[in-house]
């Protein structure tokens, strides 16, 4: 399992570089990210969260008992639409808290597979939100920057408490949900 980088590590606020499809280590990295995501009960993980500044994400928003991960190389958020919705989001890099984040429900993303084929995916619900969250990581945006200013202050305080309590990646306590 890979080590998950936790906030406030400055690496999480850096913009990731595009992946080179000739890089043979990408498949291995994606598999390691996948195992790390499942081991921490995540639904998505971005390469910067494991200390690699590459534009690579792995997501799986399907049923918990069915693993069907999707690897997106050099994903690009093309469009979001719909009436903005606020929902609690957790993050493997900010364990122990959930933060209300406002996002448009629909997202359309273009990405490459390992063969270099270009694909587009359009989704709402958890997958739409997850895609936006993970692409934010590639652009150096954490849960804290995604929150409104008022929620950011609450989230930072709750996160410090969670860290002092020893929260580990994958732990999301409803008692620590920011309100």
C-alpha positions in Angstrom: 0.0 0.0 0.0 1.2 3.5 -0.8 1.5 6.2 1.8 -1.2 8.9 1.6 0.1 12.4 1.8 -1.9 14.4 4.3 -2.7 18.1 4.5 -1.0 20.4 5.2 1.7 18.9 3.1 2.6 21.6 0.4 2.8 18.9 -2.3 -1.0 18.8 -2.2 -1.2 22.4 -3.4 1.0 21.9 -6.5 -0.3 21.4 -10.0 0.4 18.0 -11.5 2.3 17.4 -14.7 0.7 15.5 -17.6 1.4 11.8 -17.8 3.6 10.5 -20.6 1.9 7.4 -22.0 5.2 5.8 -22.8 6.0 5.7 -19.1 5.8 2.0 -18.3 5.4 2.7 -14.6 2.0 4.2 -15.0 0.1 0.9 -14.9 2.0 -0.2 -11.8 1.3 3.2 -10.1 -2.5 2.9 -11.0 -2.7 -0.6 -9.5 -0.9 0.6 -6.3 -3.3 3.6 -6.1 -6.2 1.2 -6.6 -5.1 -1.0 -3.7 -4.5 2.0 -1.5 -7.9 3.4 -2.3 -9.7 0.2 -1.5 -7.6 -0.4 1.7 -8.7 3.0 3.0 -12.3 2.7 1.9 -12.0 5.5 -0.6 -14.0 6.0 -3.8 -11.3 8.0 -5.6 -7.6 8.8 -5.3 -5.3 11.1 -7.2 -1.6 10.6 -7.8 -0.6 13.7 -5.8 -2.2 12.1 -2.7 0.5 9.4 -2.9 3.3 11.9 -3.5 3.4 11.7 -7.3 2.7 14.9 -9.2 1.2 13.2 -12.3 -2.3 13.7 -13.8 -3.6 10.3 -12.9 -6.7 9.4 -10.9 -8.5 6.1 -10.0 -12.2 6.1 -9.1 -14.7 3.5 -8.1 -18.1 4.8 -7.0 -19.9 1.5 -7.6 -21.2 -0.9 -4.9 -18.7 -1.6 -2.1 -18.8 -5.4 -2.8 -18.0 -5.0 -6.5 -14.6 -3.6 -7.4 -14.7 -1.9 -10.8 -12.0 0.8 -10.8 -11.6 3.3 -13.6 -8.2 4.8 -14.3 -8.2 8.2 -15.9 -5.0 9.5 -17.4 -4.6 13.2 -18.0 -8.3 13.9 -17.1 -9.7 17.2 -18.1 -12.9 18.6 -16.7 -14.7 19.8 -19.8 -18.0 21.1 -18.2 -20.1 21.1 -15.2 -23.8 21.9 -15.1 -27.0 21.9 -13.1 -28.1 23.7 -10.0 -25.3 23.7 -7.5 -25.7 21.2 -4.6 -24.0 21.1 -1.2 -22.9 17.7 0.0 -20.5 16.5 2.6 -17.2 15.3 1.2 -14.4 13.4 2.9 -10.8 13.1 1.6 -8.1 10.5 2.2 -5.6 13.4 2.6 -7.8 15.1 5.2 -8.8 12.2 7.5 -11.4 12.5 10.3 -13.6 15.1 8.8 -16.3 15.7 6.2 -16.8 19.2 4.8 -19.9 20.6 3.0 -18.8 21.4 -0.5 -20.9 23.1 -3.2 -20.6 21.6 -6.7 -22.7 21.4 -9.8 -24.1 17.9 -9.9 -23.1 17.0 -13.5 -19.6 16.7 -14.8 -18.1 15.8 -18.2 -14.5 14.7 -18.3 -12.1 13.8 -21.1 -9.3 11.4 -20.4 -7.0 8.8 -21.9 -6.7 5.1 -21.2 -3.4 3.2 -21.1 -3.5 2.6 -24.9 -3.8 6.3 -25.6 -7.4 6.2 -26.6 -9.4 9.4 -25.7 -12.6 8.9 -23.8 -15.3 11.1 -22.3 -17.4 10.3 -19.3 -20.5 12.2 -18.2 -22.0 11.6 -14.7 -23.9 13.0 -11.8 -24.3 11.8 -8.3 -21.3 10.4 -6.4 -19.3 9.8 -9.5 -19.8 13.3 -10.8 -18.7 14.8 -7.5 -15.8 12.4 -7.2 -14.5 13.2 -10.6 -14.5 16.9 -9.7 -12.9 16.3 -6.4 -10.0 14.2 -7.8 -9.4 16.6 -10.7 -9.2 19.4 -8.1 -6.3 17.4 -6.5 -4.5 17.4 -9.9 -4.8 21.2 -9.9 -3.5 21.7 -6.4 -6.9 22.2 -4.8 -7.7 20.5 -1.6 -11.0 20.1 0.3 -10.1 23.2 2.2 -9.8 25.4 -0.9 -13.0 23.9 -2.3 -15.0 25.0 0.8 -16.7 28.3 1.3 -14.6 30.7 3.4 -16.9 30.1 6.5 -16.8 26.3 6.1 -13.0 26.4 5.5 -12.5 28.0 8.9 -14.7 25.4 10.6 -13.0 22.6 8.6 -9.5 23.6 9.5 -10.4 23.7 13.2 -12.1 20.3 13.0 -9.2 18.8 11.0 -6.7 19.9 13.7 -8.9 18.2 16.3 -9.1 15.1 14.2 -5.3 15.0 13.7 -4.7 15.4 17.4 -7.1 12.5 17.9 -5.0 10.4 15.5 -7.3 10.2 12.5 -6.0 8.0 9.7 -6.8 8.1 5.9 -10.1 6.5 5.3 -11.5 7.5 8.7 -14.5 9.8 8.5 -16.3 10.5 11.7 -19.8 11.9 11.5 -19.1 13.5 14.9 -16.5 15.6 13.1 -18.7 16.6 10.2 -18.2 20.4 9.8 -21.4 22.4 10.4 
